[in-house]
Amino acid sequence: QRKEPSTLLLIGHDELMGGSLSENDWKKELTRDDISISEWSENEVTMFISTKDNKQGFLNELQKDYPISIVNVHGSNWFHSYNVYNTDIEQTKPKSTFIELLSCSTADAIRKDGTFVENYLAGGYLFSGDALAVKASPVVHFEATPLQQSDFMKAIGLGIPFGEAMRLGWDSSYILLGDPTIRFSVNKSAGELK
């Protein structure tokens, strides 16, 4: 059981997060009543947005006990912006139960010759820390903001199993790694997401 003032962590580069929005503007945007991610209130969202290389800040946030982390940075199957490599993720041991990687190719685990990539980034998030599920893309794609994933986020925020939430908020450029049957138990009045 986790009790946190912040239940959702959003990590991103200023350029990817719509550089004109401040942290408070982002919190308001993420929790608007007219979008489906609004299951969270402003005080439940923690932001880590940086325009500079801040590897240690990025890794420090991943070590905190947020039930959900969303990472919106440039990437590949072995690397993220902030100079974060798959080995950094494995050593950091992220604490989030669910991690969404809005980052190109982080779930690309198969080489062109058909062999398996042992240290692909999404696998590092899933197998080295506390994550039970990771939503990631095996392909290069364009992702402007987490708001584009709001149907999925609302579904898991309501306690719908992750696999079913993937189907409801379907985006063919993403896959779910881990257990598709897990769900969050939500008790909003007690401030719990477990």
VOLO-8196 format. One record per residue (C-alpha): residue in three letters; z, x, y; residue number from 1. Coordinates in nm, 3 decimals, padded with zeros to 5 digits. Each point is the difference from the previous one (the first is absolute). Last residue first. Layout:
BEGIN
PT     r        pz        px        py     k
PT   ALA         Z         X         Y   NUM
...
***
This chain:
BEGIN
PT     r        pz        px        py     k
PT   LYS   -00.450   -00.230    00.098   194
PT   LEU   -00.061   -00.131    00.349   193
PT   GLU    00.323   -00.098    00.165   192
PT   GLY    00.086   -00.120    00.350   191
PT   ALA    00.250   -00.253   -00.131   190
PT   SER   -00.192   -00.294    00.147   189
PT   LYS   -00.329    00.155   -00.110   188
PT   ASN    00.089    00.011   -00.369   187
PT   VAL   -00.317    00.125   -00.167   186
PT   SER   -00.028    00.124   -00.357   185
PT   PHE   -00.295    00.234    00.003   184
PT   ARG   -00.248   -00.022   -00.282   183
PT   ILE   -00.098    00.203   -00.303   182
PT   THR   -00.272   -00.125   -00.233   181
PT   PRO   -00.279    00.235    00.117   180
PT   ASP    00.195    00.310   -00.117   179
PT   GLY   -00.151    00.323    00.126   178
PT   LEU   -00.324    00.070    00.183   177
PT   LEU   -00.165   -00.283    00.192   176
PT   ILE   -00.360    00.048    00.103   175
PT   TYR   -00.171   -00.022    00.336   174
PT   SER   -00.364    00.000    00.123   173
PT   SER   -00.063   -00.343   -00.150   172
PT   ASP    00.231   -00.169    00.247   171
PT   TRP    00.175   -00.304   -00.143   170
PT   GLY    00.298   -00.143    00.186   169
PT   LEU    00.065   -00.268   -00.259   168
PT   ARG   -00.099    00.219   -00.298   167
PT   MET    00.211    00.292    00.121   166
PT   ALA    00.291   -00.240    00.056   165
PT   GLU   -00.032   -00.108   -00.364   164
PT   GLY    00.034    00.362   -00.112   163
PT   PHE    00.293    00.056    00.236   162
PT   PRO    00.198   -00.296   -00.128   161
PT   ILE    00.067   -00.262    00.273   160
PT   GLY    00.341    00.044    00.165   159
PT   LEU   -00.084   -00.141    00.343   158
PT   GLY   -00.026    00.349    00.153   157
PT   ILE   -00.239    00.089   -00.283   156
PT   ALA   -00.229   -00.286    00.104   155
PT   LYS    00.033    00.067    00.372   154
PT   MET   -00.099    00.363   -00.051   153
PT   PHE   -00.306   -00.093   -00.207   152
PT   ASP   -00.119   -00.253    00.256   151
PT   SER    00.064    00.254    00.280   150
PT   GLN   -00.224    00.280   -00.125   149
PT   GLN   -00.228   -00.003    00.305   148
PT   LEU    00.314    00.008    00.212   147
PT   PRO    00.067    00.346   -00.143   146
PT   THR   -00.257    00.130    00.247   145
PT   ALA   -00.351    00.143    00.029   144
PT   GLU   -00.082    00.075   -00.361   143
PT   PHE   -00.345    00.145   -00.062   142
PT   HIS   -00.074    00.117   -00.352   141
PT   VAL   -00.038    00.310   -00.217   140
PT   VAL    00.079   -00.096   -00.357   139
PT   PRO    00.290   -00.001   -00.249   138
PT   SER    00.208   -00.217    00.231   137
PT   ALA    00.375   -00.049   -00.025   136
PT   LYS    00.270   -00.254   -00.078   135
PT   VAL    00.296    00.176   -00.161   134
PT   ALA    00.250   -00.165   -00.233   133
PT   LEU    00.339    00.084   -00.151   132
PT   ALA    00.072    00.266    00.259   131
PT   ASP    00.328    00.193   -00.038   130
PT   GLY   -00.142    00.351    00.021   129
PT   SER   -00.233    00.238   -00.184   128
PT   PHE   -00.218   -00.236   -00.206   127
PT   LEU   -00.130   -00.255    00.250   126
PT   TYR   -00.033    00.208    00.316   125
PT   GLY   -00.147    00.293   -00.194   124
PT   GLY   -00.238   -00.238   -00.176   123
PT   ALA   -00.126   -00.118    00.339   122
PT   LEU   -00.070    00.364    00.095   121
PT   TYR   -00.198    00.114   -00.304   120
PT   ASN    00.171    00.278   -00.193   119
PT   GLU   -00.150   -00.031   -00.348   118
PT   VAL   -00.360   -00.071    00.101   117
PT   PHE   -00.151   -00.138   -00.324   116
PT   THR   -00.340    00.112   -00.127   115
PT   GLY   -00.309   -00.217    00.034   114
PT   ASP   -00.234    00.271    00.137   113
PT   LYS    00.017   -00.164    00.345   112
PT   ARG    00.378    00.039   -00.007   111
PT   ILE    00.228   -00.294   -00.080   110
PT   ALA    00.337   -00.060    00.171   109
PT   ASP   -00.119   -00.139    00.333   108
PT   ALA    00.312   -00.195    00.099   107
PT   THR    00.040    00.183    00.333   106
PT   SER   -00.372   -00.045    00.074   105
PT   CYS    00.029   -00.109    00.363   104
PT   SER    00.335   -00.094    00.151   103
PT   LEU    00.171   -00.332    00.045   102
PT   LEU    00.255    00.106   -00.261   101
PT   GLU    00.240   -00.284   -00.079   100
PT   ILE    00.330    00.108   -00.154    99
PT   PHE    00.240   -00.226   -00.189    98
PT   THR    00.349    00.088   -00.121    97
PT   SER    00.039    00.251    00.282    96
PT   LYS    00.198    00.319   -00.062    95
PT   PRO   -00.273    00.265    00.018    94
PT   LYS    00.066    00.306   -00.221    93
PT   THR   -00.052    00.270    00.266    92
PT   GLN   -00.104    00.267   -00.252    91
PT   GLU   -00.275   -00.217   -00.152    90
PT   ILE   -00.116   -00.110    00.345    89
PT   ASP   -00.018    00.362    00.120    88
PT   THR   -00.193    00.097   -00.314    87
PT   ASN   -00.257   -00.271    00.073    86
PT   TYR   -00.064    00.155    00.341    85
PT   VAL    00.124   -00.097    00.346    84
PT   ASN   -00.169    00.183    00.286    83
PT   TYR    00.099   -00.280    00.248    82
PT   SER   -00.308   -00.182   -00.132    81
PT   HIS    00.008   -00.058   -00.372    80
PT   PHE   -00.128    00.214   -00.293    79
PT   TRP   -00.071   -00.001   -00.376    78
PT   ASN   -00.214   -00.309   -00.069    77
PT   SER   -00.116   -00.008    00.360    76
PT   GLY    00.165   -00.099    00.326    75
PT   HIS    00.005   -00.129    00.354    74
PT   VAL    00.318   -00.188    00.091    73
PT   ASN    00.138   -00.354   -00.039    72
PT   VAL    00.303    00.033   -00.229    71
PT   ILE    00.184   -00.327   -00.068    70
PT   SER    00.349    00.031   -00.145    69
PT   ILE    00.194   -00.286   -00.158    68
PT   PRO    00.356   -00.010   -00.138    67
PT   TYR    00.105    00.260    00.259    66
PT   ASP    00.259    00.251   -00.128    65
PT   LYS   -00.081    00.308    00.205    64
PT   GLN   -00.174    00.296   -00.163    63
PT   LEU   -00.343   -00.118    00.118    62
PT   GLU    00.120    00.017    00.361    61
PT   ASN    00.098    00.366   -00.043    60
PT   LEU   -00.346    00.080   -00.143    59
PT   PHE   -00.180   -00.135    00.310    58
PT   GLY    00.244    00.171    00.236    57
PT   GLN   -00.049    00.326   -00.190    56
PT   LYS   -00.378   -00.021    00.024    55
PT   ASN   -00.015   -00.071    00.371    54
PT   ASP   -00.347    00.104    00.114    53
PT   LYS   -00.045   -00.182    00.327    52
PT   THR   -00.100   -00.353    00.100    51
PT   SER    00.300   -00.155   -00.173    50
PT   ILE    00.099   -00.341   -00.123    49
PT   PHE    00.311   -00.052   -00.211    48
PT   MET    00.089   -00.366    00.032    47
PT   THR    00.294   -00.189   -00.147    46
PT   VAL   -00.040   -00.374   -00.051    45
PT   GLU    00.295   -00.228   -00.079    44
PT   ASN    00.112   -00.033    00.363    43
PT   GLU   -00.338   -00.151    00.090    42
PT   SER    00.031   -00.278   -00.259    41
PT   TRP   -00.172    00.004   -00.335    40
PT   GLU   -00.161   -00.303   -00.167    39
PT   SER   -00.250    00.029    00.285    38
PT   ILE   -00.252    00.182   -00.222    37
PT   SER   -00.189   -00.328   -00.015    36
PT   ILE   -00.127   -00.002    00.353    35
PT   ASP    00.060   -00.278    00.253    34
PT   ASP    00.375    00.057    00.030    33
PT   ARG   -00.043    00.355    00.127    32
PT   THR    00.206    00.260   -00.192    31
PT   LEU   -00.245    00.289   -00.029    30
PT   GLU   -00.124   -00.043    00.359    29
PT   LYS    00.354   -00.006    00.140    28
PT   LYS    00.089    00.315   -00.194    27
PT   TRP   -00.322    00.162    00.115    26
PT   ASP    00.072   -00.085    00.363    25
PT   ASN    00.348    00.150   -00.036    24
PT   GLU   -00.150    00.322   -00.141    23
PT   SER   -00.250    00.012    00.287    22
PT   LEU   -00.358   -00.122   -00.041    21
PT   SER   -00.291    00.179    00.170    20
PT   GLY   -00.054    00.241   -00.289    19
PT   GLY   -00.121   -00.267   -00.240    18
PT   MET    00.188    00.101   -00.315    17
PT   LEU   -00.262    00.239   -00.127    16
PT   GLU   -00.003    00.222    00.310    15
PT   ASP    00.381   -00.010    00.030    14
PT   HIS    00.034    00.131   -00.354    13
PT   GLY    00.203   -00.215   -00.232    12
PT   ILE    00.319   -00.063   -00.192    11
PT   LEU    00.127   -00.357   -00.029    10
PT   LEU    00.339   -00.050   -00.164     9
PT   LEU    00.106   -00.350   -00.104     8
PT   THR    00.351   -00.117   -00.085     7
PT   SER    00.173    00.125    00.311     6
PT   PRO    00.366   -00.097    00.050     5
PT   GLU    00.038    00.104   -00.359     4
PT   LYS    00.183   -00.153   -00.293     3
PT   ARG   -00.139    00.102   -00.336     2
PT   GLN    00.097   -00.138   -00.339     1
***
